[in-house]
Amino acid sequence: MIDTPASLATPYRSHTCGALRAIDAGSAVRLAGWVHRRRDHGQLIFLDLRDRHGITQVVIDAADAPTAHAAATAARSEFVVTVAGTVARRLPGTENAKLPTGDIEVQATSFTILNEAKTPPFYINDPDAPVDEALRLKYRYLDIRREPMQQRLLLRSRLVQAIREVHHANGFVEVETPNLIKSTPEGARDFIVPSRLQPGSVYALPQSPQQLKQLLMVAGVDRYFQIARCFRDEDLRGDRQPEFTQLDLEMSFVDEAAVMDFVEAMVIAVSKSVVPDRPIQQAPFPRFTYDAAVERFGSDKPDLRFGMELVDLAQDLCAADGTPSSGFRVFDEAIAAGHRVKAIAVPGLADAPRSRIDELTETARRFGAKGLAHLAIEADGSIKSPIVKFLGDDLAGRLAARAGATSGDLVLIVADTTDLTNDVLGRLRADLGVRLGLVDPDVLAYCWVHRFPMYKWDADGARWDATHNPFSGVVPEDEALLTTISGDPTRPSPDDPAGRARAMQYDIALNGWELGGGSVRIWRHDLLERSFALQGYSEARMRNMFGAILDAFEYGAPPHGGIALGIDRWAALLAYQTNIREVMAFPKTQSGNDPMLDAPSEPDPTQYADLGLQFVGISGKSA
């Protein structure tokens, strides 16, 4: 017998609908739940009773329980009912192997309808029935009754529980940080909350607890974590929502390796706890520098479940003195301009029809390429391509070999700037890997990407923008690049040596998604001020935006670092989903709306009045 925990027993039930087994035959029980299915055979009524824990078949026999039978006659799908009766083994041949409770049934002695239900707008009892997503979101409370959605939320709950257990076992302190804070730059727009008590002033909802967790390190907490709610006013897509949840952690007296080692061990432990049947492709996780990841995979969040790596063809396209000599103008001009010619070998697509090649070319153009060259390796090893007449058979063969192609493969080639070439081929690689079924959907391929560029130049703003957050530390051997002044220290320049600096920044990726990112922080007051100056902050603005952390660093800040992992993304990937809405109880639509609660909505005029506000419209739009 699988006992129902005492905390689950109530006046309405002695057991859940997933608890009873053959060993319970003869026991008197009470169940409560929703009518999943109803089959009326006259004297016998069969009901499948459902709750979050499972489904149990209930039989109401008019001969044995006429009052219960009369009550059950009125029951329909999704009615809420409670049943009392005796557990009995099902007759041989009538067992249901698909249900954990399939060997038994409850023969009812009493039946009570607790609440009736309207006919739902979609099938609750058919998990495979196609349902429009807008309808699912409008009636999310019904959607969550469906088994697929319910199982995903249960997985998410197990994920959060496992995360907490690992952190508590490793000396971390769970600390809640406020949701009403000061607006600070975190890479996206803030959601603003006006203050009633201080008219004209606003709070911001946190994009992350970044400064607060660093201040906790200054406070001596040593190891902090939080299941943090965060908010970003940005355009939505499959892996983004305006409000989301992240695992946020910070550690004192650590270097880059120490943080990565702990997080990796935590991720392995959590994965094995939550999805023990899904294999981790490689442990320890592969570690790539940012430059290596982009060169090999065209992405700083590579999917390692398949090969098809990017290959540079320049060696075969140039003469011994380095001058381009392929005979194909597009390749030669790209190399002469200092650009790149790179390729991927796509398995099994050599016989793709012209329409498929045109589709790939159009996709590459949509990604930003000017065009897409190709070489098809025939079964006999010959090369078929419109550009063979320029390259010649020998060079075409050498390019195919350089790309790692064999008979039956299709080589796709892009010639453009380094960034664009890598990006286009990387996106083609990711798209084709999934479409061609090259990935094992069960495998969890975690990896690290680190040593990101510290800054990127913003010509419009005449400043260096942090590639991640403005608090990331610099690789020790590059620290002098931040402090070497080539001109006016208050006026950043694209010639600053800081442009060559690498950050102690690390991202963890899973199956082609960025799962999380973090860094060892700048923990010295002087270096943090210099970094802010490079990012275009005047001393006054620096104090206004980051005064608390700058002040705190003058009272003894330990070396510290941390990371944040997206729990919504992690849960989605563990649940085989491609959209984080599928693992969130009440998400927003692509436009940021909540169709169930009809939010956002216009405030009551008195709410504006209480805050001393008046809506005057947005520039360029009518009020």
C-alpha positions as CSV (number, residue, x, y, z in Angstrom):
1,M,0.0,0.0,0.0
2,I,1.2,3.5,-0.8
3,D,0.2,5.5,2.2
4,T,-1.4,9.0,1.7
5,P,0.6,11.4,3.9
6,A,-1.5,12.4,6.9
7,S,-1.3,16.0,5.8
8,L,-3.2,15.1,2.6
9,A,-6.1,13.4,4.5
10,T,-9.0,15.7,5.0
11,P,-12.7,15.3,5.9
12,Y,-13.3,14.9,2.2
13,R,-10.8,12.2,1.5
14,S,-8.8,9.5,3.3
15,H,-6.5,8.9,0.2
16,T,-5.6,10.8,-2.9
17,C,-6.7,9.5,-6.3
18,G,-3.3,8.2,-7.1
19,A,-2.6,6.3,-3.8
20,L,-4.6,3.1,-3.9
21,R,-3.1,-0.3,-5.0
22,A,-4.1,-4.0,-5.0
23,I,-2.9,-4.4,-1.5
24,D,-5.6,-2.0,-0.3
25,A,-8.4,-4.3,-1.5
26,G,-11.1,-4.5,1.2
27,S,-10.2,-1.1,2.8
28,A,-12.9,1.5,3.3
29,V,-11.8,4.8,1.7
30,R,-13.0,8.2,0.8
31,L,-11.9,10.1,-2.3
32,A,-12.4,13.6,-3.6
33,G,-11.7,15.2,-7.0
34,W,-13.0,16.0,-10.4
35,V,-14.9,13.7,-12.7
36,H,-12.4,12.9,-15.4
37,R,-14.7,10.6,-17.4
38,R,-18.2,9.2,-16.9
39,R,-19.6,6.0,-18.5
40,D,-23.3,5.3,-17.7
41,H,-24.3,1.6,-18.3
42,G,-27.7,1.9,-16.7
43,Q,-27.4,0.0,-13.4
44,L,-23.7,0.6,-13.3
45,I,-22.0,4.0,-13.6
46,F,-18.3,4.1,-14.0
47,L,-16.4,7.3,-13.1
48,D,-12.7,8.1,-13.4
49,L,-12.1,10.4,-10.5
50,R,-9.1,12.7,-10.8
51,D,-7.0,14.9,-8.6
52,R,-3.4,16.1,-8.8
53,H,-2.0,12.8,-7.6
54,G,-3.7,10.5,-10.2
55,I,-6.9,8.8,-11.3
56,T,-9.0,6.1,-9.7
57,Q,-11.9,4.3,-11.2
58,V,-15.1,4.4,-9.2
59,V,-18.1,2.1,-9.7
60,I,-21.6,3.0,-8.5
61,D,-24.0,0.0,-8.6
62,A,-27.7,0.9,-8.3
63,A,-28.4,-2.5,-6.7
64,D,-25.9,-2.0,-3.9
65,A,-26.0,1.8,-3.4
66,P,-29.2,3.2,-4.9
67,T,-28.9,6.7,-3.3
68,A,-25.3,7.1,-4.5
69,H,-26.3,5.9,-8.0
70,A,-29.1,8.5,-8.2
71,A,-26.6,11.2,-7.2
72,A,-24.0,10.0,-9.7
73,T,-26.6,10.1,-12.5
74,A,-26.4,13.9,-12.4
75,A,-22.6,14.0,-12.5
76,R,-20.8,15.3,-15.6
77,S,-17.2,15.9,-16.6
78,E,-15.3,18.3,-14.3
79,F,-17.9,18.2,-11.5
80,V,-16.2,18.2,-8.1
81,V,-17.4,15.2,-6.1
82,T,-16.5,13.1,-3.0
83,V,-17.0,9.4,-2.9
84,A,-16.9,6.8,-0.1
85,G,-16.6,3.1,-0.7
86,T,-14.6,0.0,-0.5
87,V,-11.4,-0.8,-2.6
88,A,-11.8,-3.9,-4.7
89,R,-9.5,-5.7,-7.2
90,R,-10.7,-5.3,-10.8
91,L,-11.9,-8.4,-12.6
92,P,-9.2,-10.3,-14.5
93,G,-8.8,-8.8,-18.0
94,T,-10.3,-5.4,-17.0
95,E,-7.1,-4.0,-15.4
96,N,-5.7,-0.7,-16.8
97,A,-1.9,-1.0,-17.1
98,K,-1.7,2.7,-18.1
99,L,-2.7,3.8,-14.6
100,P,-0.8,3.1,-11.3
101,T,-4.2,2.5,-9.8
102,G,-5.2,0.3,-12.7
103,D,-5.5,-2.9,-10.7
104,I,-8.3,-1.6,-8.4
105,E,-11.5,0.2,-8.3
106,V,-13.6,1.8,-5.6
107,Q,-17.1,0.4,-5.2
108,A,-19.0,3.4,-4.0
109,T,-21.4,3.4,-1.0
110,S,-22.0,7.1,-1.0
111,F,-21.6,9.9,-3.6
112,T,-21.9,13.6,-3.2
113,I,-21.6,16.4,-5.7
114,L,-19.7,19.2,-4.1
115,N,-19.8,21.6,-7.1
116,E,-21.1,21.5,-10.6
117,A,-19.2,22.7,-13.6
118,K,-20.0,24.2,-17.0
119,T,-18.8,22.4,-20.1
120,P,-15.1,23.4,-20.4
121,P,-14.0,25.4,-23.5
122,F,-11.6,22.6,-24.4
123,Y,-11.1,18.9,-23.4
124,I,-9.5,18.4,-20.0
125,N,-9.3,14.7,-20.2
126,D,-7.5,14.4,-23.6
127,P,-3.9,15.5,-23.1
128,D,-3.2,15.3,-26.9
129,A,-6.1,17.4,-28.0
130,P,-4.9,20.5,-29.9
131,V,-5.9,23.6,-28.0
132,D,-5.4,27.2,-29.2
133,E,-2.8,28.8,-26.9
134,A,-4.8,32.0,-26.5
135,L,-7.7,29.9,-25.2
136,R,-5.3,28.0,-22.9
137,L,-4.0,31.2,-21.4
138,K,-7.5,32.7,-21.0
139,Y,-8.6,29.7,-19.0
140,R,-5.3,28.8,-17.5
141,Y,-6.8,27.4,-14.4
142,L,-8.5,24.8,-16.6
143,D,-5.3,24.2,-18.6
144,I,-3.4,23.5,-15.4
145,R,-5.9,20.7,-14.7
146,R,-4.6,18.9,-17.9
147,E,-2.0,16.3,-17.2
148,P,0.9,17.8,-19.5
149,M,0.7,21.2,-17.9
150,Q,0.3,19.7,-14.4
151,Q,3.3,17.5,-14.8
152,R,5.5,20.4,-16.0
153,L,4.6,22.4,-12.9
154,L,5.4,19.5,-10.7
155,L,8.8,19.1,-12.4
156,R,9.4,22.8,-11.8
157,S,8.5,22.4,-8.1
158,R,11.0,19.5,-7.9
159,L,13.6,21.6,-9.6
160,V,13.3,24.4,-7.1
161,Q,13.3,22.0,-4.2
162,A,16.5,20.3,-5.4
163,I,18.2,23.6,-5.9
164,R,17.4,24.6,-2.3
165,E,18.6,21.3,-0.9
166,V,21.9,21.5,-2.6
167,H,22.6,25.1,-1.5
168,H,21.6,24.6,2.1
169,A,23.8,21.5,2.2
170,N,26.8,23.7,1.0
171,G,26.6,26.5,3.5
172,F,24.5,29.0,1.6
173,V,22.1,31.4,3.3
174,E,18.8,32.0,1.6
175,V,18.1,35.8,1.8
176,E,15.2,37.6,0.3
177,T,16.0,41.0,-1.3
178,P,13.4,43.7,-2.0
179,N,11.3,44.1,-5.1
180,L,11.1,47.9,-4.7
181,I,14.5,49.3,-5.4
182,K,16.3,52.1,-7.2
183,S,16.4,52.1,-11.0
184,T,19.9,50.9,-12.3
185,P,21.1,49.9,-15.7
186,E,20.9,46.1,-16.2
187,G,20.6,45.9,-20.0
188,A,16.8,46.3,-20.3
189,R,14.1,48.8,-19.4
190,D,12.9,48.9,-15.8
191,F,9.3,48.6,-14.7
192,I,8.6,51.8,-12.7
193,V,6.4,52.0,-9.6
194,P,5.4,55.5,-8.5
195,S,5.6,56.3,-4.8
196,R,2.5,57.7,-3.2
197,L,4.3,58.8,0.0
198,Q,7.0,60.7,-2.0
199,P,5.2,62.2,-5.0
200,G,7.4,62.5,-8.1
201,S,9.7,59.7,-7.0
202,V,9.6,56.1,-8.3
203,Y,10.8,52.7,-7.4
204,A,12.0,50.2,-10.0
205,L,11.2,46.5,-10.0
206,P,14.5,44.6,-10.0
207,Q,15.9,43.3,-13.2
208,S,18.1,41.2,-10.9
209,P,19.3,41.5,-7.3
210,Q,22.8,42.3,-8.6
211,Q,23.9,45.1,-6.3
212,L,22.0,43.7,-3.3
213,K,23.8,40.4,-3.4
214,Q,27.2,42.1,-3.7
215,L,26.3,44.2,-0.7
216,L,25.5,41.0,1.1
217,M,29.0,39.8,0.4
218,V,30.3,43.1,1.9
219,A,28.1,42.4,4.9
220,G,29.8,39.1,5.5
221,V,27.0,36.7,4.6
222,D,29.7,34.7,2.7
223,R,27.4,32.5,0.6
224,Y,24.0,33.7,-0.5
225,F,21.3,32.3,-2.7
226,Q,17.7,33.2,-3.6
227,I,14.9,32.0,-5.8
228,A,14.5,35.6,-7.1
229,R,11.6,37.2,-9.0
230,C,12.9,39.6,-11.6
231,F,11.3,42.0,-14.0
232,R,12.4,43.4,-17.4
233,D,10.4,45.6,-19.7
234,E,11.6,44.1,-23.0
235,D,10.2,42.4,-26.1
236,L,9.1,38.9,-25.5
237,R,10.1,35.6,-27.2
238,G,10.1,31.9,-26.4
239,D,12.7,32.2,-23.7
240,R,11.7,35.6,-22.3
241,Q,8.9,36.9,-20.2
242,P,8.4,40.3,-18.5
243,E,8.6,38.7,-15.1
244,F,10.7,35.6,-14.5
245,T,12.4,33.6,-11.8
246,Q,16.1,33.0,-11.4
247,L,18.4,31.1,-9.1
248,D,20.6,33.9,-7.8
249,L,23.8,33.2,-5.9
250,E,27.0,34.9,-4.7
251,M,30.1,33.6,-2.9
252,S,32.9,35.3,-1.1
253,F,36.7,34.6,-1.3
254,V,36.4,32.8,-4.7
255,D,38.0,33.0,-8.1
256,E,36.4,32.1,-11.4
257,A,37.2,28.4,-11.1
258,A,35.7,28.1,-7.7
259,V,32.3,29.5,-8.7
260,M,32.2,27.4,-11.9
261,D,33.2,24.3,-10.0
262,F,30.4,24.7,-7.4
263,V,27.8,25.6,-10.0
264,E,28.7,22.7,-12.1
265,A,28.5,20.2,-9.2
266,M,25.1,21.8,-8.2
267,V,23.7,21.5,-11.8
268,I,24.7,17.9,-12.0
269,A,23.2,17.0,-8.6
270,V,19.9,18.9,-9.4
271,S,19.6,17.4,-12.9
272,K,20.1,13.9,-11.6
273,S,17.5,14.5,-8.9
274,V,14.8,16.0,-11.1
275,V,15.3,14.0,-14.4
276,P,17.3,10.9,-13.4
277,D,16.5,9.2,-16.7
278,R,18.1,12.0,-18.9
279,P,21.8,11.5,-19.4
280,I,24.3,14.3,-19.0
281,Q,26.4,14.2,-22.2
282,Q,29.7,15.1,-20.6
283,A,31.0,15.8,-17.1
284,P,33.0,17.8,-16.3
285,F,31.3,20.2,-18.6
286,P,33.3,21.3,-21.7
287,R,34.7,24.8,-21.2
288,F,35.2,27.1,-24.2
289,T,36.6,30.6,-24.3
290,Y,34.2,33.0,-25.9
291,D,36.4,33.3,-29.0
292,A,36.7,29.5,-29.4
293,A,32.9,29.0,-29.0
294,V,32.1,31.6,-31.6
295,E,34.7,30.3,-34.0
296,R,33.7,26.7,-33.7
297,F,29.9,26.9,-33.3
298,G,29.0,30.5,-34.4
299,S,27.4,31.0,-31.0
300,D,28.3,31.8,-27.4
301,K,25.6,29.2,-26.3
302,P,26.4,26.2,-28.5
303,D,24.4,23.1,-28.8
304,L,26.9,20.3,-28.4
305,R,24.5,17.4,-29.1
306,F,25.8,17.3,-32.7
307,G,28.9,18.2,-34.6
308,M,28.7,20.3,-37.8
309,E,31.3,22.8,-36.6
310,L,32.3,25.9,-38.5
311,V,35.5,25.5,-40.5
312,D,37.7,28.3,-41.9
313,L,38.5,27.8,-45.6
314,A,41.0,30.6,-46.0
315,Q,44.0,28.2,-46.0
316,D,42.8,26.6,-49.2
317,L,41.6,29.8,-50.9
318,C,45.0,31.6,-50.7
319,A,48.3,31.2,-52.5
320,A,51.5,30.5,-50.6
321,D,52.1,34.3,-50.1
322,G,48.6,34.7,-48.5
323,T,46.9,36.4,-51.5
324,P,43.4,35.1,-52.4
325,S,43.6,32.9,-55.4
326,S,40.4,30.8,-55.5
327,G,39.1,32.2,-58.8
328,F,35.7,32.9,-57.3
329,R,35.3,36.6,-56.9
330,V,33.1,36.5,-53.8
331,F,35.6,34.5,-51.8
332,D,38.7,36.4,-53.1
333,E,37.2,39.8,-52.3
334,A,36.1,38.8,-48.8
335,I,39.6,37.5,-47.9
336,A,41.3,40.6,-49.5
337,A,39.1,42.8,-47.3
338,G,40.2,40.9,-44.2
339,H,36.9,39.1,-43.9
340,R,36.2,35.4,-43.5
341,V,35.1,32.4,-45.7
342,K,33.7,29.6,-43.5
343,A,31.6,26.5,-44.0
344,I,29.6,23.8,-42.3
345,A,29.1,20.3,-43.7
346,V,25.5,19.2,-43.4
347,P,25.1,15.4,-43.4
348,G,22.7,13.8,-45.9
349,L,21.6,16.9,-47.9
350,A,23.7,16.4,-51.0
351,D,20.6,15.4,-53.0
352,A,18.5,18.3,-51.8
353,P,16.4,19.7,-54.6
354,R,16.9,23.2,-55.9
355,S,13.9,24.4,-53.9
356,R,15.6,23.3,-50.6
357,I,18.8,25.1,-51.6
358,D,16.8,28.2,-52.4
359,E,15.1,28.0,-49.0
360,L,18.5,27.7,-47.2
361,T,19.8,30.6,-49.2
362,E,16.8,32.8,-48.3
363,T,17.2,31.8,-44.6
364,A,20.9,32.9,-44.7
365,R,19.9,36.2,-46.2
366,R,17.3,36.6,-43.5
367,F,20.0,36.1,-41.0
368,G,22.1,38.9,-42.7
369,A,24.2,37.2,-45.3
370,K,24.5,38.5,-48.8
371,G,24.3,34.9,-50.1
372,L,25.1,31.3,-49.5
373,A,27.4,29.1,-51.6
374,H,27.2,25.4,-51.6
375,L,29.0,22.2,-52.6
376,A,27.1,18.9,-52.9
377,I,29.3,15.8,-52.6
378,E,27.9,13.1,-54.8
379,A,27.9,9.4,-54.0
380,D,31.0,8.9,-56.3
381,G,32.8,11.7,-54.5
382,S,32.4,14.3,-57.3
383,I,31.3,17.8,-56.5
384,K,28.2,19.4,-57.8
385,S,27.8,23.2,-57.5
386,P,27.4,26.3,-59.6
387,I,30.7,27.6,-58.3
388,V,32.8,24.6,-59.3
389,K,33.3,26.2,-62.7
390,F,35.2,29.0,-60.9
391,L,37.0,26.9,-58.3
392,G,37.9,23.9,-60.4
393,D,37.3,20.3,-59.3
394,D,40.6,20.1,-57.3
395,L,40.0,23.1,-55.2
396,A,36.3,22.2,-54.7
397,G,37.4,18.8,-53.5
398,R,39.9,20.3,-51.1
399,L,37.3,22.7,-49.7
400,A,34.8,19.9,-49.1
401,A,37.6,17.9,-47.4
402,R,38.5,20.9,-45.2
403,A,34.9,21.2,-44.2
404,G,34.9,17.5,-43.1
405,A,32.3,16.6,-45.7
406,T,31.9,13.0,-47.1
407,S,29.7,11.5,-49.7
408,G,26.1,12.6,-49.4
409,D,26.9,15.8,-47.5
410,L,26.2,19.4,-48.4
411,V,28.7,22.1,-47.7
412,L,27.3,25.5,-47.0
413,I,29.6,28.5,-47.3
414,V,29.3,32.1,-46.2
415,A,31.8,34.9,-47.0
416,D,31.5,38.1,-45.0
417,T,32.8,39.9,-41.9
418,T,33.9,37.7,-39.1
419,D,31.0,38.5,-36.8
420,L,28.3,38.1,-39.5
421,T,29.9,34.9,-41.0
422,N,30.0,33.2,-37.6
423,D,26.5,34.3,-36.7
424,V,24.8,33.2,-39.9
425,L,26.5,29.8,-40.0
426,G,25.9,29.4,-36.3
427,R,22.2,30.0,-36.7
428,L,22.0,27.7,-39.8
429,R,23.8,25.0,-37.8
430,A,21.4,25.3,-34.9
431,D,18.3,25.3,-37.2
432,L,19.5,22.3,-39.3
433,G,20.6,20.3,-36.3
434,V,17.0,20.3,-35.0
435,R,15.3,20.0,-38.4
436,L,17.4,17.1,-39.5
437,G,17.0,15.2,-36.3
438,L,20.7,15.3,-35.4
439,V,20.1,15.9,-31.7
440,D,19.2,13.4,-29.1
441,P,16.3,15.1,-27.3
442,D,17.0,13.2,-24.1
443,V,20.6,14.3,-23.7
444,L,21.5,17.2,-21.5
445,A,24.6,18.8,-23.1
446,Y,25.8,21.4,-20.6
447,C,28.9,23.5,-21.3
448,W,30.7,26.6,-20.1
449,V,31.7,29.7,-22.2
450,H,34.0,32.1,-20.4
451,R,36.5,34.9,-21.0
452,F,34.1,37.2,-22.8
453,P,35.2,40.6,-24.0
454,M,34.9,43.0,-21.1
455,Y,33.4,45.8,-23.3
456,K,32.1,46.7,-26.7
457,W,32.3,50.2,-28.2
458,D,29.1,52.1,-28.6
459,A,29.9,54.7,-31.2
460,D,26.6,56.6,-30.8
461,G,27.0,56.9,-27.1
462,A,30.8,57.4,-27.3
463,R,31.4,54.9,-24.5
464,W,32.3,51.4,-23.7
465,D,29.3,49.2,-22.9
466,A,29.8,46.2,-20.6
467,T,29.1,43.1,-22.5
468,H,27.2,41.7,-19.5
469,N,26.7,43.7,-16.4
470,P,28.8,46.7,-15.3
471,F,30.2,44.9,-12.3
472,S,32.1,42.1,-14.0
473,G,35.7,41.8,-13.0
474,V,38.6,41.9,-15.5
475,V,40.9,38.9,-16.0
476,P,43.9,39.7,-13.7
477,E,46.5,39.8,-16.6
478,D,44.3,42.4,-18.4
479,E,43.8,44.7,-15.4
480,A,46.4,47.1,-16.7
481,L,44.4,47.7,-19.8
482,L,41.6,49.3,-17.7
483,T,44.0,51.6,-15.8
484,T,46.2,52.6,-18.8
485,I,45.0,56.0,-19.8
486,S,45.5,56.9,-23.5
487,G,43.7,60.2,-23.3
488,D,41.2,62.1,-21.2
489,P,40.2,59.7,-18.4
490,T,36.7,61.2,-18.3
491,R,36.2,60.8,-22.0
492,P,36.2,57.2,-23.3
493,S,37.8,56.6,-26.7
494,P,37.6,53.6,-29.1
495,D,41.4,53.6,-28.9
496,D,41.3,52.8,-25.1
497,P,43.4,49.7,-24.3
498,A,40.4,48.6,-22.3
499,G,38.8,47.5,-25.5
500,R,41.1,44.5,-25.5
501,A,40.3,43.5,-21.9
502,R,38.6,40.1,-21.1
503,A,36.1,39.8,-18.3
504,M,36.0,37.1,-15.6
505,Q,32.6,36.4,-17.0
506,Y,31.1,32.9,-17.5
507,D,27.9,31.6,-19.1
508,I,26.5,28.1,-18.7
509,A,24.6,26.8,-21.7
510,L,22.3,23.8,-22.2
511,N,21.3,22.4,-25.5
512,G,21.7,25.7,-27.3
513,W,20.1,27.9,-24.7
514,E,21.9,30.3,-22.4
515,L,20.9,28.9,-19.0
516,G,22.7,31.4,-16.9
517,G,25.5,33.9,-16.6
518,G,27.7,35.3,-13.9
519,S,31.2,36.7,-13.1
520,V,33.8,37.3,-10.5
521,R,33.1,41.0,-9.7
522,I,35.2,44.0,-9.5
523,W,35.6,44.3,-5.8
524,R,38.0,47.2,-5.5
525,H,36.6,50.7,-5.3
526,D,39.2,52.4,-7.6
527,L,38.9,49.8,-10.3
528,L,35.1,49.9,-10.2
529,E,35.1,53.7,-10.6
530,R,37.5,53.4,-13.6
531,S,35.2,50.8,-15.2
532,F,32.2,53.1,-14.7
533,A,34.2,56.0,-16.3
534,L,34.9,53.9,-19.3
535,Q,31.2,53.2,-19.6
536,G,30.6,56.9,-19.9
537,Y,29.5,57.7,-16.3
538,S,30.4,61.0,-14.9
539,E,31.4,61.1,-11.3
540,A,28.0,62.7,-10.3
541,R,26.0,60.1,-12.3
542,M,28.2,57.3,-10.9
543,R,27.3,58.4,-7.3
544,N,23.7,58.7,-8.2
545,M,23.3,55.3,-9.8
546,F,25.8,53.2,-7.7
547,G,26.5,55.3,-4.6
548,A,25.6,52.5,-2.2
549,I,27.9,49.9,-3.6
550,L,30.8,52.4,-4.1
551,D,30.4,53.5,-0.4
552,A,30.2,49.8,0.7
553,F,33.5,49.0,-1.1
554,E,35.3,51.5,1.1
555,Y,34.5,49.4,4.2
556,G,36.2,46.2,3.1
557,A,34.8,44.2,0.3
558,P,36.0,40.6,-0.1
559,P,36.8,39.1,-3.5
560,H,33.4,37.7,-4.6
561,G,31.5,36.3,-7.6
562,G,28.3,34.6,-8.5
563,I,25.9,33.6,-11.2
564,A,22.2,33.7,-12.0
565,L,20.4,30.7,-13.7
566,G,17.0,31.1,-15.3
567,I,14.7,28.7,-13.6
568,D,12.0,29.1,-16.2
569,R,14.5,28.2,-19.0
570,W,16.0,25.3,-17.0
571,A,12.5,23.9,-16.2
572,A,11.5,24.2,-19.9
573,L,14.6,22.4,-21.1
574,L,14.2,19.6,-18.6
575,A,10.5,19.3,-19.6
576,Y,11.3,19.1,-23.4
577,Q,9.7,22.5,-24.0
578,T,10.8,25.3,-26.4
579,N,8.8,28.1,-24.7
580,I,9.1,29.0,-21.1
581,R,5.3,29.8,-21.0
582,E,4.8,26.0,-20.8
583,V,6.5,25.8,-17.4
584,M,5.0,28.9,-15.9
585,A,1.6,28.8,-14.1
586,F,0.4,32.2,-15.3
587,P,2.6,33.6,-18.1
588,K,2.0,36.6,-20.3
589,T,1.3,36.4,-24.1
590,Q,3.8,37.5,-26.7
591,S,2.4,41.1,-26.4
592,G,2.8,41.1,-22.6
593,N,-0.9,40.7,-21.8
594,D,-2.6,38.4,-19.3
595,P,-5.9,37.4,-21.0
596,M,-7.1,35.6,-17.9
597,L,-6.9,38.7,-15.6
598,D,-7.2,41.2,-18.4
599,A,-3.9,42.9,-17.5
600,P,-2.4,45.4,-18.0
601,S,-5.5,47.6,-17.7
602,E,-6.3,51.2,-17.2
603,P,-6.1,52.3,-13.6
604,D,-9.0,53.8,-11.7
605,P,-8.7,57.7,-11.9
606,T,-8.4,57.9,-8.2
607,Q,-5.2,55.8,-8.4
608,Y,-3.7,58.4,-10.6
609,A,-4.9,61.1,-8.2
610,D,-3.4,59.4,-5.1
611,L,-0.1,59.3,-6.9
612,G,-0.2,62.9,-8.2
613,L,-0.1,61.6,-11.8
614,Q,-1.8,62.4,-15.0
615,F,-1.5,60.4,-18.2
616,V,-0.6,62.8,-21.0
617,G,0.1,60.2,-23.7
618,I,3.3,59.0,-25.3
619,S,5.3,61.2,-27.8
620,G,4.0,60.5,-31.3
621,K,0.9,58.8,-30.1
622,S,-2.5,60.0,-29.1
623,A,-3.4,59.9,-25.4
